[in-house]
Amino acid sequence: MGGSRKMRLVYRSFICLSFCLAFVWVTHRILGYSPNTQKAASPSLADVRAAVSAAHAGDTIIIPAGTATWTSYLTITKSVSIIGAGMDQTIINNGYGMPSGGGSLEINKNLISFVPANPKSNPSFRLSGMTFNFGTSSYGILLSNATLYDCTNIRLDHLRISASDFVFQRSGLAHGCMDNCIIKGKMDAAGLSSYWTSIPYNYGNESNFYIEDCDWSAYNNSTELFHAGNGPMRYAFRYNTITIPTGVQICPLLDQHGNQSSAYSCMGAEIYENHINLSGNNWGTLFYDQRGGKSLVYNNIITWTSGGGVVTRIREEHQDSDNPPARHVITGQPQHISDSYYWGNRKNGAILNPSLGESLTCSTCGEIVPTENKHFWIERPSFDGTTGVGIGRLADRPATCTKGVAYWATDTQTLYRCTSANVWTEYYKPYPYPHPLRTQ
């Protein structure tokens, strides 16, 4: 009797569970939530377009091994993952001739673009396991979001991409990561003017695009190599290997624009833990040119053997009032250089601190910009808490400090800032590495 009752209970539980699972499955299918796999018949543009068109939000599109030449551009507007057979297995050559005129951030100037139709939903997009030879006839990959909704679920990974000009560009709030890519060509990013009245920039969070664990060099060893920082945008460049070939002029390698009268200042950048190899290069190299916004630049290692030298520069060219607002409406961040810290950067083992370029008297704040220990702080080997940035264990941090100075605790990987006389406050911790999108 007891055994029969147990069997009935087990049976009822099984029926209930089966019904629930069936309900969930049907509901997901009706609402379009169940991810599927779409297989492109070949790497041709027509077959990839067909697979993208057939895909629902959340689907994965598999592109087989093979080589194809695309003679037009592809725009993706939905949340999908496009996965090739592997770098050097699925190969796309560029046969598209972009129209003349206009700027590089236009969709029809780039061979492949992600432009989400519903940014408010924070859609995911992934492009992986392919080679794109963009060549000279158009720009490469564009991520574009011209709204105030932040898209933070974008990943580009295990790609070999090359172009004679811009191989990769971002426009607007298109955030996430690029990882394990082999890159040959220039990169760029830009933001909307409205960000200075609506979208704050803060260090160390997901509202940024992290380029990490990539190998970056010049296209055919014959062009400039740089990542530009145009307008009110932000970027993070970390744990990359950059090789600058002989004869390639870098001026600069990494850039952060200031207020240029016709354009707003870049909001900020984090540049850290990169290895830059200049062995054999005979040109002078400008590693980083900060002309506005705020930056954290630390623990970059430069190997250099010959040529005109390696420098980092901080400077100011235009008044914030030339292109108002002079300060962010929400956070108060000025367009001119502020809250910037440099430490742990080494050139052949020696400290590489930035040099000061052009300065001006700020019309809206009545002070010379940029000024050391007011707008930017640099590493001081004998740090006593008075000026600059110190490095060491947290236990060795000075007890006293002057407002604005900072201390990088090597054991906690935390930057502490002196917020008032003798008061240390946690200021910055790097965003998790590897980027969380890499482990999903």
VENRA-V20496 format. One line per field, one symbol per residue. phi: phi as a letter, one per 20 degrees, with the letter a starting at -180 (. if undefined). psi: psi as a letter, one per 30 degrees, with the letter a starting at -180 (. if undefined). A space follows every 10 residues. Layout:
phi=???
psi=???
This chain:
phi=.fffffffff ffffffffff ffffffffff emeefcdddf faffffffgf fffffdgnfd dedffqcbde dbddddddfb ddcefpgmdd cdeedeeffe nmdfeegfed fbcdcffcgg elfebccbmb ddefmdebee dcdcbeceee edddcdbldd cbbfcfebbc cnedcqbcbl dddcqecbbb cegfffdcdf dcfmcfeadd eblddcbefl lccfcadece mfcbbccbld ddddfgneed bdfccbfdfd mebffferbc cbleddddgn fddfcefbde drmcbdcble dddbdboeoc ccccbcdcfg ffbfefcffe enffffgbld ccbmecdlne fdefeeefcb effecmcfce cfmcdbccgc gdfcnecmcd cqfgfefgfd bdgofcbeef edlceddeeb gmdecfdbcg fgcfggffde
psi=eeeeeeeeee eeeeeeeeee eeeeeeeeee fgfjklkkkk flgleeeeee eeefklkflk jkklllklkk gllkkkfljl kjkaflkgej kkljgkjlll lalfgkegfk ekkjikfiff filkkkklhl kjjfbffllc kkkkjhagkk jghkkklhkj kklfbjfklk jaijlblklh ljkjalllkl lkfffffejl kkkhafilkj jkhlkkakkg gglljljkik aiallkjkhl kkkjlkfkkj ilekkjkakg efklkkelkk jlhlkjjgkf kglkkjekjj glalkjjlhk kkkkflaglk lkkklkflke ffilkfkkee fgklflklhk kklgkkjhfl kjlllkbkll jkfffglkkl kkgeflklkj eikggelakl kalefgkkfl lkkfllkjjf ffhkkkkjfl jgjkkkekkk kkklkfffg.
